[in-house]
Amino acid sequence: MKRITIVLLAALSLSVLSGCNTVAGIGKDMQKAGEKVEGAADRK
C-alpha cells in the first residue's frame, strides 16, 4: 500500500510540474488551488 501511495504521489508531482514550466506558472497554479479551497469553504 505504501509503495502505491509513493508511486501515485510521484506521478501527481510530475504532472503538476510539467503543467507549469516557470515559477510564475507555479504561482498561478497555487493561486487557483487556493481559490478552489476558499470557494469550498465559503459554500459550507
MOPAC internal coordinates of N, CA, C and O (Angstrom, degrees):
PM7 1SCF
backbone

  N    0.0000 0     0.00 0     0.00 0    0    0    0
  C    1.4603 1     0.00 0     0.00 0    1    0    0
  C    1.5257 1   110.37 1     0.00 0    2    1    0
  O    1.2310 1   120.84 1   138.87 1    3    2    1
  N    1.3300 1   116.00 1   -41.13 1    3    2    1
  C    1.4623 1   120.45 1  -179.27 1    5    3    2
  C    1.5246 1   110.47 1   -64.47 1    6    5    3
  O    1.2310 1   120.87 1   142.49 1    7    6    5
  N    1.3177 1   115.95 1   -37.51 1    7    6    5
  C    1.4702 1   120.33 1  -179.24 1    9    7    6
  C    1.5345 1   110.64 1   -66.27 1   10    9    7
  O    1.2310 1   120.12 1   139.30 1   11   10    9
  N    1.3196 1   117.38 1   -40.70 1   11   10    9
  C    1.4649 1   121.82 1   178.24 1   13   11   10
  C    1.5209 1   110.21 1   -62.90 1   14   13   11
  O    1.2310 1   120.49 1   137.70 1   15   14   13
  N    1.3207 1   116.66 1   -42.30 1   15   14   13
  C    1.4591 1   120.98 1   179.19 1   17   15   14
  C    1.5253 1   111.00 1   -61.49 1   18   17   15
  O    1.2310 1   120.37 1   136.64 1   19   18   17
  N    1.3093 1   116.91 1   -43.36 1   19   18   17
  C    1.4648 1   121.19 1   179.78 1   21   19   18
  C    1.5255 1   110.60 1   -64.21 1   22   21   19
  O    1.2310 1   120.13 1   137.32 1   23   22   21
  N    1.3271 1   117.35 1   -42.68 1   23   22   21
  C    1.4619 1   121.16 1   179.84 1   25   23   22
  C    1.5233 1   110.46 1   -64.84 1   26   25   23
  O    1.2310 1   120.32 1   135.80 1   27   26   25
  N    1.3232 1   117.00 1   -44.20 1   27   26   25
  C    1.4668 1   120.14 1   178.84 1   29   27   26
  C    1.5232 1   111.72 1   -64.23 1   30   29   27
  O    1.2310 1   120.30 1   139.33 1   31   30   29
  N    1.3143 1   117.03 1   -40.67 1   31   30   29
  C    1.4625 1   121.14 1   178.03 1   33   31   30
  C    1.5272 1   110.91 1   -64.07 1   34   33   31
  O    1.2310 1   120.25 1   138.97 1   35   34   33
  N    1.3029 1   117.12 1   -41.03 1   35   34   33
  C    1.4685 1   121.08 1   177.94 1   37   35   34
  C    1.5262 1   110.80 1   -64.23 1   38   37   35
  O    1.2310 1   120.36 1   137.02 1   39   38   37
  N    1.3277 1   116.92 1   -42.98 1   39   38   37
  C    1.4637 1   120.56 1   179.47 1   41   39   38
  C    1.5208 1   110.73 1   -64.51 1   42   41   39
  O    1.2310 1   120.34 1   138.09 1   43   42   41
  N    1.3180 1   116.95 1   -41.91 1   43   42   41
  C    1.4596 1   121.02 1   177.92 1   45   43   42
  C    1.5215 1   110.84 1   -63.12 1   46   45   43
  O    1.2310 1   120.41 1   136.60 1   47   46   45
  N    1.3106 1   116.82 1   -43.40 1   47   46   45
  C    1.4676 1   120.99 1   179.30 1   49   47   46
  C    1.5245 1   111.32 1   -61.60 1   50   49   47
  O    1.2310 1   120.48 1   136.68 1   51   50   49
  N    1.3145 1   116.69 1   -43.32 1   51   50   49
  C    1.4614 1   120.25 1   179.54 1   53   51   50
  C    1.5223 1   111.52 1   -64.38 1   54   53   51
  O    1.2310 1   120.28 1   138.94 1   55   54   53
  N    1.3238 1   117.07 1   -41.06 1   55   54   53
  C    1.4634 1   119.04 1  -179.49 1   57   55   54
  C    1.5271 1   110.98 1   -67.81 1   58   57   55
  O    1.2310 1   120.14 1   142.34 1   59   58   57
  N    1.3183 1   117.33 1   -37.66 1   59   58   57
  C    1.4624 1   120.51 1   178.30 1   61   59   58
  C    1.5218 1   110.36 1   -67.05 1   62   61   59
  O    1.2310 1   120.57 1   134.63 1   63   62   61
  N    1.3228 1   116.52 1   -45.37 1   63   62   61
  C    1.4648 1   120.01 1  -178.50 1   65   63   62
  C    1.5212 1   112.39 1   -68.99 1   66   65   63
  O    1.2310 1   119.77 1   148.24 1   67   66   65
  N    1.3141 1   118.05 1   -31.76 1   67   66   65
  C    1.4661 1   119.17 1   178.66 1   69   67   66
  C    1.5229 1   110.78 1   -75.13 1   70   69   67
  O    1.2310 1   120.03 1   157.49 1   71   70   69
  N    1.3130 1   117.55 1   -22.51 1   71   70   69
  C    1.4609 1   121.43 1   179.51 1   73   71   70
  C    1.5121 1   113.31 1   -76.82 1   74   73   71
  O    1.2310 1   120.08 1   155.90 1   75   74   73
  N    1.2998 1   117.45 1   -24.10 1   75   74   73
  C    1.4719 1   119.92 1   179.23 1   77   75   74
  C    1.5190 1   108.05 1  -125.91 1   78   77   75
  O    1.2310 1   120.91 1   -69.11 1   79   78   77
  N    1.3056 1   115.86 1   110.89 1   79   78   77
  C    1.4608 1   121.65 1  -172.59 1   81   79   78
  C    1.5199 1   113.38 1   -85.21 1   82   81   79
  O    1.2310 1   119.81 1   165.27 1   83   82   81
  N    1.3180 1   117.97 1   -14.73 1   83   82   81
  C    1.4554 1   119.89 1  -175.83 1   85   83   82
  C    1.5232 1   110.31 1  -129.23 1   86   85   83
  O    1.2310 1   121.14 1   -10.75 1   87   86   85
  N    1.2986 1   115.43 1   169.25 1   87   86   85
  C    1.4582 1   120.67 1   176.60 1   89   87   86
  C    1.5272 1   109.75 1   -62.77 1   90   89   87
  O    1.2310 1   120.46 1   142.30 1   91   90   89
  N    1.3238 1   116.72 1   -37.70 1   91   90   89
  C    1.4694 1   120.55 1   177.61 1   93   91   90
  C    1.5171 1   109.88 1   -63.12 1   94   93   91
  O    1.2310 1   120.06 1   141.35 1   95   94   93
  N    1.3112 1   117.48 1   -38.65 1   95   94   93
  C    1.4624 1   121.45 1   177.78 1   97   95   94
  C    1.5210 1   111.69 1   -63.99 1   98   97   95
  O    1.2310 1   120.67 1   139.82 1   99   98   97
  N    1.3141 1   116.33 1   -40.18 1   99   98   97
  C    1.4667 1   120.57 1   177.77 1  101   99   98
  C    1.5230 1   109.35 1   -64.28 1  102  101   99
  O    1.2310 1   120.56 1   138.10 1  103  102  101
  N    1.3301 1   116.53 1   -41.90 1  103  102  101
  C    1.4648 1   120.47 1   178.81 1  105  103  102
  C    1.5223 1   111.60 1   -61.58 1  106  105  103
  O    1.2310 1   120.17 1   138.14 1  107  106  105
  N    1.3230 1   117.29 1   -41.86 1  107  106  105
  C    1.4663 1   121.06 1   178.90 1  109  107  106
  C    1.5259 1   110.78 1   -64.76 1  110  109  107
  O    1.2310 1   120.63 1   138.37 1  111  110  109
  N    1.3341 1   116.40 1   -41.63 1  111  110  109
  C    1.4553 1   120.16 1   178.83 1  113  111  110
  C    1.5262 1   111.22 1   -63.47 1  114  113  111
  O    1.2310 1   120.73 1   138.20 1  115  114  113
  N    1.3249 1   116.22 1   -41.80 1  115  114  113
  C    1.4663 1   120.33 1   179.00 1  117  115  114
  C    1.5253 1   110.46 1   -64.85 1  118  117  115
  O    1.2310 1   120.76 1   141.15 1  119  118  117
  N    1.3273 1   116.15 1   -38.85 1  119  118  117
  C    1.4546 1   120.45 1   179.58 1  121  119  118
  C    1.5276 1   110.28 1   -64.64 1  122  121  119
  O    1.2310 1   120.20 1   136.23 1  123  122  121
  N    1.3183 1   117.22 1   -43.77 1  123  122  121
  C    1.4674 1   120.45 1   178.76 1  125  123  122
  C    1.5222 1   110.84 1   -63.17 1  126  125  123
  O    1.2310 1   120.41 1   139.47 1  127  126  125
  N    1.3257 1   116.82 1   -40.53 1  127  126  125
  C    1.4660 1   120.39 1   178.52 1  129  127  126
  C    1.5243 1   109.97 1   -63.26 1  130  129  127
  O    1.2310 1   120.37 1   138.57 1  131  130  129
  N    1.3341 1   116.90 1   -41.43 1  131  130  129
  C    1.4626 1   121.04 1   178.17 1  133  131  130
  C    1.5120 1   111.82 1   -63.70 1  134  133  131
  O    1.2310 1   120.44 1   141.15 1  135  134  133
  N    1.3202 1   116.76 1   -38.85 1  135  134  133
  C    1.4627 1   120.40 1   178.48 1  137  135  134
  C    1.5261 1   110.96 1   -65.52 1  138  137  135
  O    1.2310 1   120.12 1   141.88 1  139  138  137
  N    1.3265 1   117.37 1   -38.12 1  139  138  137
  C    1.4727 1   120.94 1   178.02 1  141  139  138
  C    1.5257 1   110.26 1   -63.98 1  142  141  139
  O    1.2310 1   120.67 1   135.91 1  143  142  141
  N    1.3346 1   116.33 1   -44.09 1  143  142  141
  C    1.4642 1   120.44 1   179.59 1  145  143  142
  C    1.5242 1   109.90 1   -64.31 1  146  145  143
  O    1.2310 1   120.74 1   136.87 1  147  146  145
  N    1.3193 1   116.19 1   -43.13 1  147  146  145
  C    1.4594 1   120.27 1   179.85 1  149  147  146
  C    1.5367 1   110.81 1   -63.24 1  150  149  147
  O    1.2310 1   120.60 1   138.05 1  151  150  149
  N    1.3274 1   116.46 1   -41.95 1  151  150  149
  C    1.4542 1   120.60 1   177.99 1  153  151  150
  C    1.5235 1   112.66 1   -63.08 1  154  153  151
  O    1.2310 1   120.94 1   140.38 1  155  154  153
  N    1.3185 1   115.80 1   -39.62 1  155  154  153
  C    1.4630 1   120.04 1   178.04 1  157  155  154
  C    1.5210 1   111.02 1   -66.50 1  158  157  155
  O    1.2310 1   120.60 1   143.23 1  159  158  157
  N    1.3247 1   116.45 1   -36.77 1  159  158  157
  C    1.4719 1   120.35 1   179.80 1  161  159  158
  C    1.5208 1   110.09 1   -70.38 1  162  161  159
  O    1.2310 1   119.91 1   143.98 1  163  162  161
  N    1.3239 1   117.78 1   -36.02 1  163  162  161
  C    1.4615 1   121.23 1   179.52 1  165  163  162
  C    1.5241 1   112.28 1   -66.75 1  166  165  163
  O    1.2310 1   120.50 1   147.31 1  167  166  165
  N    1.3293 1   116.65 1   -32.69 1  167  166  165
  C    1.4585 1   121.52 1  -178.87 1  169  167  166
  C    1.5146 1   113.05 1   -71.18 1  170  169  167
  O    1.2310 1   120.03 1   158.43 1  171  170  169
  N    1.3114 1   117.55 1   -21.57 1  171  170  169
  C    1.4801 1   120.06 1  -177.19 1  173  171  170
  C    1.4859 1   112.09 1   -89.07 1  174  173  171
  O    1.2310 1   120.10 1   180.00 1  175  174  173

